[in-house]
Amino acid sequence: VFTSDATEGVVMYPSSVIFTHQNWNIAQPVFIKGMYDDQIDGDKAYNISFSYVTEGTPGAQKKSNDPSFSRYHFKYPIQSVELINYDSMSNTTNGTSNGLVIVLAPDSLDYTTEAGGVVELLLTLQAQPNWLAETVVFNVFTSDATEGVVMYPSSVIFTHQNWNIAQPVFIKGMYDDQIDGDKAYNISFSYVTEGTPGAQKKSNDPSFSRYHFKYPIQSVELINYDSMSNTTNGTSNGLVIVLAPDSLDYTTEAGGVVELLLTLQAQPNWLAETVVFNVFTSDAT
């Protein structure tokens, strides 16, 4: 058994197949492995061929001596199977390319707030890492740390064991005391091609290469709702003041009393223990 191009595919084992009267109809396996190179040379065809052995060769138990395989004084023709070795460096559609899949967690907000609202993103890979790779690593960063920050983790590491298990990333909105409106920002994921402090390993998967360019940065746009604005997105809160049903709606110099009832528009943010209002008059006379 031999290959026409050992730079594309090689015979792992066995190098020869022997049939007898006992095993002639029992399937004998032959394993072929694709070979890696760092060139963008496209998908390549090659042949795995099987030549009938008419002479004794080192390693063979015996030469073939079956006259049924002789053909008009010509030896039995070589039979071949054509295979294709898909190029892991090309942006092909044959399933060897890979990518990062980013979705919103089912129970997550799809926005952050200046009050500290948190978004949970879930990350997986489209496919298992290339067999040459130990890890696939993405760093996580924000485009505007004044609006939203990456709580944790700062990098996500995929392996052959966890590539299809969702890895969570938590994003928190940041507060400011400005009425600057609702602001959009990006959470981005960059493929790590070099070892960096804090990363267990660099990424080493050729499936993430694209025409000599590194894997493109992927981003998710989020909005950080402004806690100082009178927004209608449901994330702002406020004090609701109403007159008690049995109360006067005025006071008198004779000491008439008004009863006001206070509630909040919404439950306090999870970051807060209490919400306190001081009560005062504009004219104590």
N, C-alpha and C positions, 0 to 999 in steps of 0.2 A: 504494500500500500504506500503510495507516495503522493506528494503535492506538486502542483505545477508552479507554485509561487509561495515559498516559505516566509516571505515578508507579509503575506496576507493571511494565510492559514496553514497550520501544521497538523500532522498526524500525532495525536497524543499517544494512543495505543489501540491495538497492537500494530506492529510494523508489518506483520504478515498474518494471514488467516489460513488455517489448515482444516480441510474437510476430510472425513473418513466415511466408511460405510455406515458408521453409527450416528454421525452428527450432521450428515449432509443436508437434512431438512430442518435443522435447529438453527435459528437465527444467531449469527455471530456478530457481536457489536464492534463497531469501529468508531472512535471518538476523534473529532476534529475541532481544533480551537482556533479562533480568530486571533490575529496578532495586531498589536498596537504600534502606531507610529505617531510622531508629533507633526506630521505634515497634513495639510488640507488637500488631499489627493482624491477625494471623492470615494464613492462606493466602487469596489474592485471585484471583478469576477475571477475565479481561479478554479482549477479542476483537482479533484481527488481521484486518483486512478488506481486501477487494480490490474497488475500484470501477472499472467500465468507463468509459473516457475517451471522451466524445462530443465534447468541444471541445478545440481545441489549447491546451496549457498550457505555460508557460515550462519549459524543460528537457526536454520531451517532443519526440521527433523529429517526430512528427505525431500528429494526433488519430486515434482509432479510427473507421473508416468501413465496418465490415462489417455489412450489413443482417441477417446471421444473428443478431446479438445484440440486435435490436429485438424487442419482444414487445408486440403489440397497443397500439402507441403509447406503451407505457411503456419507459423505458430498461432495459437489462439489470440485473437485481437485484444488489445488493451481496452478495458471498459472504464469509463470515467463518469463522474457525477460533477456537474457544475454547481458551485456555491458562490455566494456573494458575501464579501466582508464589508459591512457597513462602516463608513468613516465616522468615528466618534468626534472628529473635529469640525465636521460640517453641520450646517443648520438643516438637517434632513428631516423628513417626516416618517422615517422608518422605525421610530420608537427608541432610537439611541440618544436623542436629545432629551434634556430634562429642564425643569423649571420649578419655580416656587409658587405654591398655591396659597393665597391669603384670603381668609373669610372672617366674617364677624361671628363671634360666639353667639349661640342662640339666645342667651339671656343677657346680652350686653347692650348698653346704649350704643347708638351709632353717632354720637357726638360727645365732646367733653364740655365742661362748664368751668367758669372761673371759681365756682364754689367747690371744685375738686372732683367733678364727675369723671368717672373712669370708663375707658373703652377696653374691651378684651378682644384681641385678634388671635386667630388660630392659624398656624402655619403647618403645611405638609409639603412634600415633594410630589411632582407629577409621576415620578417613576423611581424605582430603586436606584441607588448610586451605581455608577460604573464599577465593575469588579476590580478595577485597578485602584479605586479610591477607598480610603478608610473613613474619611469624613467629608461632609459638605457643610460649610460654615457661612452664615450670614451675620454681618453686623447690623444693628438696629439703631437708627438715629432720627432726630426730629429736625425739621427745617426751621423751627422757630420755638426756642425754649422759653420764650415769654408767654406763649399760648398753650403749649402742650409738651410734656416731657415723657421719656420712656422710663417707667417705674422699674421694670425688670422683665426679662433679662436684657443685657446690652448686646448679647450675641446668641444666636440659635445654632445648635450643632445637630446635624443629621448623620445617622449611620445606616448600615445595612439592616439594623434591627428596628430602628424607630422612624424610618423615612416616611411611613404612612400613618404615624401616630401624631395627632395634632399637638403642636407645641404652642403654649399660650404666651402672648406678649401683652403687657398691661400699659396703657397710656393714660396719663392724668392731666386734666386741664389745670392751667395756672391762673392765679388771681392777680389782678392789678386794680388800682383805685382810679383808673381812668374810664370815662365813658367813651370807649373807642369802638363800640359795636361788636358784632359777631365776626370772628376772624378765622379764615381758613389756613390750614398748615398741613404739611405732609409728614407722614411717618414712612421712612425709607429703609430698604433692605439691600445691602451691598454684599455681593459675593466676595469672600475673602480668598485671595490668591497667594498671599504671603502670610507667614507666621506673624502674629501680633501679640503684644503683652495681654494676658488675660484670656486669650483663646487657647484651648487645649491643643489644637492642631490647625494648620492651614488647610484650605480646601484643596483636594487633589483629584478632582473628577473631570476628565477631559470632555464629558458630555455637556459641560457648562461653557465651553469655548465656542465662539461664533466668529468665523472669518478673521482670525487673529485679534479680535476684540474680546475683552473679558465680558462675562455675562452682564447684561444691562441691569442697572439699579431699578428695582421695582418699588413703587410708592403707593400709599393709600392716603387719600385726602380726607381730613377730618375738619370739623368746625368746632371752635371753642366759643360757646355762647357767653356773652358779656353779662356779668351779674349786676353791672351798674346801669344797664339800659332797661327801658320798659319793653321788654321783649314779650313775644307771645308763644315762645317755644315750650313753655311749661316747666322750664328749669329755674325761672326766677321765683321769688317768694315775696310775700308782703303781708302787712297787717290789715285785717278786715275789722272795721269798726261799725257797729250797728246800735241802734237805740233799743233798749229792752222793751218788750211788748207792753208792759204796764207802767212805763216810765213817762214822765213829762218830757217834752222836748225843749224845755226852757227852765231856767232857774228864776228865783224871785229874791228880792231884798229881805223878804220875810224868812228866807232859808229854804226855799224850794230846792229839791234835789233831783238831779238827772242821773239815770243809770245807763252806762254804756257797756256793751258786751264786745269782747275782743277775741278773735281767733287768728290763726295764720292761714294763708292761702294753701299752703302745702306743708307736709312733714319736713322738719329740719334736715339739712344735708347730713349724710352719715359721718362727716368729719366733725360735726358740732354736737356738744353735750346739751347746751342750753341756748335759747334765744331770749334776750332780755330787752325790754323797753322801759325807759324812764318816762314818767308822766308829769307834766307841768302845765301851768296856766300862763296865758299871755298877760293877764291883769288880775293880780291877787286882791285888788280893791273891790 
